[in-house]
Amino acid sequence: MKHHFLWAAAVSGMILFSCADSKKNEPEVAEKTEQQTDFQYVVDQFADLKILRYQIPGFENLSLDEQKLVYYLTQAGLEGRDIMWAQNYRHNLEIRDALENVYTTYQGDKTSDDWKNFETYLKRVWFSNGIHHHYSNDKIKPDFSKDYLQTLLSETNTTLEGEALEVIFNDQDAKKVNLSKDADIVLESAINFYGPDVTTAEVEAFYGSKSVDANEPIELGLNTQLVKENGQLVEKVYKSGGMYGEAIDRIIFWLEKAQGVAENENQAKALGLLIEYYKTGSLDTWDDYAVAWVASTEGDIDWINGFIEVYNDPKGYKGSYETIVQIKDFDMSKKMAVLSKEAQWFEDNSPLMPEHKKKEVKGVSYKTVIVAGEAGDASPSTPIGVNLPNNNWIRQAHGSKSVSLGNIINAYSNAGGSGRLKEFANDEEEIRLEEAYGQQADKLHTALHEVVGHASGQINPGVGTPKETLKSYKSTIEEGRADLFGLYYLMDPKLQELGLTDNWEETGKAAYDGYIRNGLMTQLIRLNLGDDVEEAHMRNRQWVSAWVFEKGKEANVIEKISRDGKTYYNINDYQKLRELFGELLKETQRITSEGDYEAAKALVEDYGVKVDQELHAEVLKRNSKFKSAPYSGFVNPLLVPTEDEAGEISGFTIEQPASFEEQMLYYSKNYSNL
């Protein structure tokens, strides 16, 4: 699971994770005052996007073999970049190749508005790994005509025709992932996990007929595309010699090099199983790898690699390709390890029903890491926290790894803010709390969400997995459940007792202010007026906030204030709000434990989907004066090996890309394997 960070969008601390069952979000933390630094964090800004850089502190302190390990793992990740593009939409690679050829060879007028709009469209497509917005799932609309594009194609001898050309401008495949309750969510989603003629009912019947080990179930369908051949449903497996085989063979090549410089036997074993999985496509091997990976806790280097998060599948079966290469941040990891040690205390003292509490919380590890490279579903838009593996039986029996991506969070923080906090906060006290404790509250919420939130609770005997029982509401319910666990404990003196904050009450107040401000108001800047909330994390922040707002009305727990034509939310009773968070956590865990689909549907649809259009229009108007884009992502540093006279790698230099375009074109030139 992922926790994503929405810096630019947020005026308060909403943080999202890369968690076992949710769509990725960006970090959401209050806008801060820009810090003085010689490093240039901001690369570019266009449309609704800001491109940032990050550094890799400590890389120079690694041994040569450790540096090689990082390099090989990073190369393995990049070799699979095209897979993510192909997964996102069946025409993405064809469209990307054509647009890039136009961009690099066109010799005509590059001062016109049409050309500038073409450049912006291409950069948006690069950012989203395809023609659908990385966050809203809507198809990106070009601000130039079909005739203009055809002129560019003609003048550059570029071929793009048929459906691949038409879809850029028509209404076909308008949503990458369509989770509307009234839609055939498979047939009406453009995501390329299923053939374009496959329906939801057919998917449910196909996987519903499969039998798995009830105690150790594999993640059915995780690494396949389900299509119709001669009228019959067939799975095409992602593996060497199978679907995406050309890219997977390159991934294997670099993983084998990485295995040769592994830091210890456990790492080598895990990498060997990952290689075997890519060769065979066996989900039993994938589980063996996940168990070995969880057990591989020694060493300074770690990685995430595979078909992992299922956010992009409306049915929650198919994993998107993703890699993150990590170096331990020893100082921060020591500070946060206390949460892992105390996981059982948090479980035992939670407001969950006794029968829904775990008697033993298994092996939750939490570390702050330094990212050295990302690819696929983690790039350019990246999580700030990750909790894996996703298979629930492995998490329960063998534990999980939770990490916070420290240098990514640092880059967001140093990229600066814009004053949205003062625009949307109710009063000076709210601003003071956010400025003093907002970042700390966000980090703690990330940790609590990942370490104890996702690890908490258990499903009743005989009840299916949330994917089976809660269906399309699974991801937003799980993310809300983990958010609520963190929120409940953010206002607890235990955090100060554990040395995680010097003032638990003010940290909690800053966290609550930020969450409510964002969930009820500021996250709306990411939506077009008239849109429903569709992304899982945005839904969960809204249904959590709207539910506690409504339930606390009688006691005036949260007050809606109108002043000078502007709306604000003010928390009058933080302790009562904590109780409401606890009540909702208890109910959300009950829904999960009992597989109560109707209750999940009611919670999400009643509180998490519809938007107050008058408030939305107001928020957009108030936000229009700020220049900072609502979404951010990253270019990756380039690890460049140096060689000795014998041609052996003797060291590395780190180079920062000069521009977003430079990196995207470099990737297409060097890692186009499909």
Secondary structure by P-SEA (a helix, b strand, c coil): cbbbbcccccccccccccccccccccccccccccccccccccccccccbbbbcccccccccccaaaaaaaaaaaaaaaaaaaaaaaaaccaaaaaaaaaaaaaaccccccccaaaaaaaaaaaaaaaacccccccccccccccccaaaaaaaaaaaccccccaaaaaacccccccccccccccccccccccccccccccaaaaaaaaaaccccccccccccccbbbbbcccbbbbbbbcccccaaaaaaaaaaaaaaaaaacccaaaaaaaaaaaaaaacccaaaaaaaaaaaaaccccccccccccccccccccccccccbbbbbbbaaaaaaaacccccaaaaaaaacccccccccccccbbbbbbbbbcccccccccccccbbbccccaaaaaabbbbbbbbaaaaaaaaacccccccccccccaaaaaaaaacaaaaaaaaaaaacccccccccccccccccccccccaaaaaaaaaaaaaaaaaccccccccccccccaaaaaaaaaaaaaaaaacccccccccccccccaaaaaaaaaaaaaaaaacccccbbbbbcccbbbbbbccaaaaaaaaaaaaaaaaaaaaaccaaaaaaaaaacccccaaaaaaaaaaaacccccccbbbbbbbbbbbbbcccccccbbbbbbbccaaaaaaaaaaccccc
